[in-house]
Amino acid sequence: MSTFKFKPSKWIPYHDWETLEAVRSVKREDMEYKNENGFEVKIVHSPLLVFAADAFHRIYMSDVEDKPLTMICPNQWKEAYQALAEALNRYNVSCRNVHAFAMDEWADEEGNVAPLTYGGGLGYSFRKHFYGQIREDLRPPVENWHVFTNDNVKDYSKILEEVSGGGADICYSATGWPGHTAFIDPDTEEFAADSMEEFLTLGSRLVTQHPLTIAENSLFAPMGSAGDVWSVPPLAVTIGPRDIAMAKDHFEIHSFTFLGGDSWQKMISRLTLYGPITMKCPATIIRLFKGTCYVSEDIAAPFAGWECERPVPGVDE
């Protein structure tokens, strides 16, 4: 790339060429670290398996110790949620003390939140593939599996704080293509702030999705895994940076790959974990707090553009 320099398109949220070059070149052996805030990076083969084990342990301890547990949960991780539910059922672990909060949901162009009857909805998946898989005698009331509605958008963060007593016990998350957590996208009017301090005070709200977020979600199963950007709703409702900041612990997963190891997440994973902490890449705020990011070996693998394998006439002569 040194022979042809250019600026990324204006709508792409991050433009520091030196930082981009630096994070691209991070080597596998240099990826694992623990910072002064207690945030660390670990490379494993299957972060989703580690997530299922971690969530099972937390729910098990809430049952054994009879203590409340509040979790912020992403979607759509149906394989992991089903495995987790199967383990809870097999070992008769009660979820009576658990409150689980879906971190986001779709909304239409007028701001109407997708109902639970919408099969492509995040709340629908959260209730069906997680809560619905837990044995009935082990479940808490369905209201403990919190989802966004038209009535609670502005109060979602407040409800989370009240239920948890000041912040979730654990926030499970992943980094999206433009560097978002949930739908906390960069360069959106709804999350505009003059400083990082102000940014970290912003709670749940209705937001406009970044173009890269729409492109990313068009690749997932509810939208046909076909790049069908027309099937992705234009707006969304989401938790805010405040909810991430107030969580007592954090568990981040970087593992989105296609067959063969190709992935849109490789670059944004590196920018999230090794670039500056900035509102231009909102997911970087996780490094300000205690937690762990589990990165798959596929995401950690080196990547680069094509190189010429044979002399090119008129160029390499």
C-alpha positions as CSV (number, residue, x, y, z in Angstrom):
1,M,0.0,0.0,0.0
2,S,3.0,2.3,0.3
3,T,3.0,2.9,-3.5
4,F,-0.6,4.3,-3.5
5,K,-1.7,6.5,-0.6
6,F,-5.3,7.7,-0.2
7,K,-7.8,8.8,2.4
8,P,-10.6,6.5,3.4
9,S,-14.1,7.5,2.3
10,K,-15.5,10.3,4.5
11,W,-18.4,8.2,5.9
12,I,-15.9,5.7,7.3
13,P,-15.6,6.7,11.0
14,Y,-11.8,6.4,11.5
15,H,-9.1,8.1,9.4
16,D,-5.8,8.0,11.2
17,W,-3.6,6.2,8.7
18,E,-0.7,5.6,11.1
19,T,-2.9,4.0,13.7
20,L,-4.6,1.8,11.0
21,E,-1.2,0.7,9.8
22,A,0.0,0.0,13.3
23,V,-3.0,-2.2,14.3
24,R,-2.8,-4.1,11.0
25,S,0.7,-5.2,11.8
26,V,0.1,-6.4,15.4
27,K,1.6,-9.9,15.6
28,R,-0.1,-12.9,17.1
29,E,2.5,-13.2,19.9
30,D,1.9,-9.6,20.9
31,M,-1.9,-9.7,21.1
32,E,-2.4,-10.9,24.6
33,Y,-2.1,-8.3,27.4
34,K,-3.7,-7.0,30.6
35,N,-3.9,-3.2,31.1
36,E,-3.9,-1.0,34.2
37,N,-7.8,-1.1,34.4
38,G,-7.9,-4.9,34.7
39,F,-8.9,-5.4,31.1
40,E,-7.2,-8.3,29.3
41,V,-7.1,-10.0,25.9
42,K,-6.9,-13.8,25.5
43,I,-6.7,-15.8,22.3
44,V,-8.7,-19.1,22.3
45,H,-10.1,-21.4,19.7
46,S,-13.8,-20.9,20.5
47,P,-14.8,-17.7,22.4
48,L,-18.5,-18.8,22.3
49,L,-17.7,-22.0,24.2
50,V,-15.9,-19.9,26.9
51,F,-19.0,-17.6,27.0
52,A,-21.3,-20.5,27.6
53,A,-19.0,-21.8,30.4
54,D,-18.7,-18.3,32.0
55,A,-22.5,-17.7,31.9
56,F,-23.2,-21.1,33.3
57,H,-20.9,-20.6,36.2
58,R,-22.4,-17.2,37.1
59,I,-25.9,-18.5,37.0
60,Y,-24.9,-21.6,38.9
61,M,-23.3,-19.5,41.7
62,S,-26.4,-17.2,41.8
63,D,-28.4,-20.4,42.5
64,V,-26.1,-21.9,45.0
65,E,-25.4,-18.7,46.9
66,D,-29.0,-17.5,46.4
67,K,-27.8,-14.1,45.1
68,P,-29.2,-11.9,42.4
69,L,-27.4,-11.8,39.0
70,T,-28.0,-9.2,36.3
71,M,-26.6,-9.8,32.8
72,I,-26.5,-7.6,29.7
73,C,-26.7,-10.0,26.7
74,P,-26.1,-9.7,23.0
75,N,-27.9,-11.3,20.1
76,Q,-28.1,-13.4,18.1
77,W,-26.0,-16.1,19.7
78,K,-28.6,-18.9,19.5
79,E,-26.0,-21.8,19.4
80,A,-24.4,-20.6,22.6
81,Y,-27.7,-19.8,24.4
82,Q,-29.1,-23.2,23.5
83,A,-25.9,-24.9,24.8
84,L,-26.1,-22.8,28.0
85,A,-29.8,-23.7,28.5
86,E,-29.1,-27.4,28.0
87,A,-26.4,-27.3,30.7
88,L,-28.7,-25.5,33.1
89,N,-31.4,-28.1,32.5
90,R,-29.1,-31.1,32.8
91,Y,-27.7,-29.9,36.1
92,N,-31.0,-28.5,37.5
93,V,-29.7,-25.0,37.9
94,S,-32.4,-22.5,38.9
95,C,-32.4,-19.1,37.2
96,R,-34.8,-17.7,39.8
97,N,-32.3,-15.0,40.7
98,V,-31.4,-14.0,37.2
99,H,-32.4,-10.8,35.3
100,A,-31.1,-10.8,31.7
101,F,-31.3,-7.7,29.5
102,A,-31.1,-7.8,25.7
103,M,-28.8,-5.0,24.7
104,D,-30.6,-3.8,21.5
105,E,-33.5,-4.2,19.1
106,W,-34.6,-3.0,15.6
107,A,-36.9,-0.1,15.0
108,D,-38.6,1.1,11.8
109,E,-38.3,4.5,10.1
110,E,-40.7,6.1,12.6
111,G,-39.0,4.7,15.6
112,N,-41.5,1.9,16.3
113,V,-39.7,-0.9,18.1
114,A,-39.9,-4.4,16.5
115,P,-42.5,-6.5,18.4
116,L,-41.8,-9.9,19.9
117,T,-43.9,-11.4,17.0
118,Y,-41.2,-10.3,14.5
119,G,-39.2,-13.4,13.7
120,G,-36.1,-11.4,12.7
121,G,-36.2,-9.5,16.0
122,L,-33.4,-9.5,18.6
123,G,-35.9,-9.7,21.5
124,Y,-37.7,-12.6,19.7
125,S,-34.4,-14.5,19.4
126,F,-33.4,-13.7,23.0
127,R,-36.6,-15.0,24.4
128,K,-36.9,-18.0,22.0
129,H,-33.3,-19.3,22.0
130,F,-32.3,-18.5,25.6
131,Y,-35.3,-18.2,27.9
132,G,-37.5,-20.6,25.9
133,Q,-34.9,-23.3,26.0
134,I,-34.6,-23.3,29.8
135,R,-36.8,-25.9,31.5
136,E,-40.0,-24.3,32.8
137,D,-39.5,-25.2,36.4
138,L,-36.0,-23.6,36.3
139,R,-37.1,-20.3,34.7
140,P,-37.8,-17.0,36.5
141,P,-40.9,-15.0,35.4
142,V,-40.6,-14.1,31.7
143,E,-40.4,-10.4,32.7
144,N,-36.9,-11.2,34.0
145,W,-35.8,-11.6,30.4
146,H,-35.9,-7.9,29.6
147,V,-36.4,-6.7,26.0
148,F,-36.9,-3.3,24.4
149,T,-40.5,-2.1,23.8
150,N,-42.0,1.2,22.6
151,D,-42.8,2.0,26.2
152,N,-39.4,1.4,27.9
153,V,-36.8,2.8,25.4
154,K,-35.9,5.9,27.3
155,D,-36.1,4.2,30.7
156,Y,-34.3,1.0,29.8
157,S,-31.0,2.1,31.4
158,K,-32.9,3.2,34.5
159,I,-34.7,-0.1,34.8
160,L,-31.3,-1.9,34.4
161,E,-29.8,0.2,37.2
162,E,-32.8,-0.3,39.5
163,V,-32.9,-4.1,39.0
164,S,-29.1,-4.5,39.3
165,G,-28.6,-2.1,42.2
166,G,-26.3,0.3,40.2
167,G,-25.1,-1.7,37.2
168,A,-25.1,-5.1,35.6
169,D,-22.9,-7.8,37.2
170,I,-21.7,-8.8,33.7
171,C,-21.9,-7.2,30.3
172,Y,-21.5,-9.7,27.4
173,S,-20.7,-8.0,24.1
174,A,-19.0,-8.1,20.7
175,T,-17.6,-5.5,18.4
176,G,-19.4,-4.6,15.2
177,W,-18.0,-3.5,11.9
178,P,-17.9,0.2,12.5
179,G,-16.6,-0.3,16.0
180,H,-19.9,-0.4,17.9
181,T,-21.1,-2.2,20.9
182,A,-24.9,-3.0,20.7
183,F,-26.0,-0.1,18.4
184,I,-23.7,2.5,19.9
185,D,-22.4,3.5,16.5
186,P,-19.8,6.2,15.8
187,D,-20.7,9.5,14.3
188,T,-24.4,9.3,15.1
189,E,-26.3,12.4,16.2
190,E,-28.0,10.5,19.0
191,F,-24.7,9.7,20.8
192,A,-22.9,13.0,20.1
193,A,-20.8,14.2,23.0
194,D,-18.2,16.8,23.6
195,S,-16.0,14.6,25.7
196,M,-15.4,11.0,26.7
197,E,-16.7,11.8,30.2
198,E,-20.0,13.0,28.7
199,F,-20.2,10.1,26.3
200,L,-20.0,7.6,29.2
201,T,-23.1,9.2,30.8
202,L,-25.4,8.5,27.8
203,G,-28.0,5.9,28.4
204,S,-30.5,3.9,26.3
205,R,-32.2,5.6,23.3
206,L,-33.4,5.3,19.7
207,V,-30.6,5.6,17.2
208,T,-29.9,5.8,13.5
209,Q,-27.8,2.9,12.3
210,H,-24.4,3.5,10.7
211,P,-24.2,2.2,7.0
212,L,-21.6,-0.4,8.1
213,T,-23.9,-1.6,10.8
214,I,-26.6,-2.2,8.2
215,A,-24.1,-4.0,5.9
216,E,-22.9,-6.1,8.8
217,N,-26.4,-7.2,9.8
218,S,-27.4,-8.1,6.3
219,L,-24.8,-10.9,6.5
220,F,-26.6,-12.6,9.5
221,A,-29.1,-15.4,9.3
222,P,-32.3,-13.4,10.2
223,M,-31.7,-11.3,7.1
224,G,-31.0,-14.4,5.0
225,S,-27.1,-14.3,5.3
226,A,-27.3,-12.8,1.8
227,G,-26.2,-9.2,2.0
228,D,-29.8,-8.1,1.7
229,V,-29.4,-4.6,3.1
230,W,-33.0,-3.9,2.2
231,S,-34.1,-6.4,4.9
232,V,-32.4,-4.5,7.7
233,P,-34.5,-1.9,9.6
234,P,-33.1,1.6,9.4
235,L,-33.3,2.5,13.1
236,A,-32.6,0.7,16.4
237,V,-32.9,1.0,20.1
238,T,-30.0,0.3,22.3
239,I,-28.3,0.4,25.7
240,G,-25.9,3.3,26.1
241,P,-22.2,3.8,27.0
242,R,-23.5,4.5,30.6
243,D,-24.7,0.9,30.9
244,I,-21.3,-0.5,29.8
245,A,-19.4,1.9,32.1
246,M,-21.6,0.9,35.1
247,A,-21.3,-2.9,34.6
248,K,-19.1,-4.6,37.2
249,D,-17.5,-6.9,34.8
250,H,-17.2,-7.3,31.0
251,F,-16.9,-10.2,28.6
252,E,-16.1,-9.4,25.0
253,I,-16.1,-11.9,22.1
254,H,-14.3,-11.4,18.7
255,S,-15.0,-14.5,16.7
256,F,-17.1,-13.7,13.6
257,T,-15.7,-15.6,10.6
258,F,-17.0,-17.2,7.5
259,L,-15.8,-20.6,6.1
260,G,-12.1,-20.4,5.4
261,G,-11.5,-17.8,8.1
262,D,-12.5,-14.7,6.1
263,S,-14.0,-12.1,8.4
264,W,-15.2,-8.5,8.4
265,Q,-14.3,-8.4,12.1
266,K,-10.5,-8.9,11.9
267,M,-9.7,-5.2,11.3
268,I,-12.2,-3.7,13.7
269,S,-11.0,-6.2,16.4
270,R,-7.5,-4.8,16.1
271,L,-8.6,-1.2,16.1
272,T,-10.8,-1.9,19.2
273,L,-8.1,-3.7,21.2
274,Y,-4.9,-1.9,20.0
275,G,-6.0,1.5,18.8
276,P,-6.7,4.6,20.8
277,I,-9.7,4.7,23.1
278,T,-12.1,7.0,21.3
279,M,-15.7,7.8,20.5
280,K,-14.8,7.2,16.8
281,C,-14.6,3.6,17.8
282,P,-17.1,3.3,20.7
283,A,-16.2,-0.3,21.5
284,T,-12.8,0.8,22.7
285,I,-14.4,2.1,25.9
286,I,-14.5,-1.5,27.2
287,R,-10.7,-1.1,27.8
288,L,-11.5,1.5,30.5
289,F,-13.0,-1.2,32.8
290,K,-12.4,-4.6,34.2
291,G,-13.0,-7.4,31.8
292,T,-11.7,-9.9,29.2
293,C,-11.9,-10.0,25.5
294,Y,-11.7,-13.5,24.0
295,V,-10.4,-13.5,20.5
296,S,-10.6,-16.5,18.2
297,E,-7.4,-17.9,16.5
298,D,-9.1,-17.1,13.1
299,I,-9.5,-13.4,14.1
300,A,-6.0,-13.3,15.5
301,A,-4.5,-14.7,12.3
302,P,-2.4,-12.2,10.2
303,F,-4.0,-10.7,7.1
304,A,-2.8,-8.6,4.2
305,G,-3.8,-7.6,0.7
306,W,-2.8,-9.5,-2.4
307,E,0.8,-9.3,-3.6
308,C,2.2,-9.9,-7.0
309,E,3.3,-13.5,-7.4
310,R,4.8,-13.1,-10.9
311,P,6.6,-10.2,-12.6
312,V,4.1,-7.8,-14.1
313,P,5.0,-6.6,-17.7
314,G,5.8,-2.9,-17.8
315,V,6.1,-2.8,-14.0
316,D,8.6,-5.3,-12.7
317,E,10.9,-5.2,-15.8
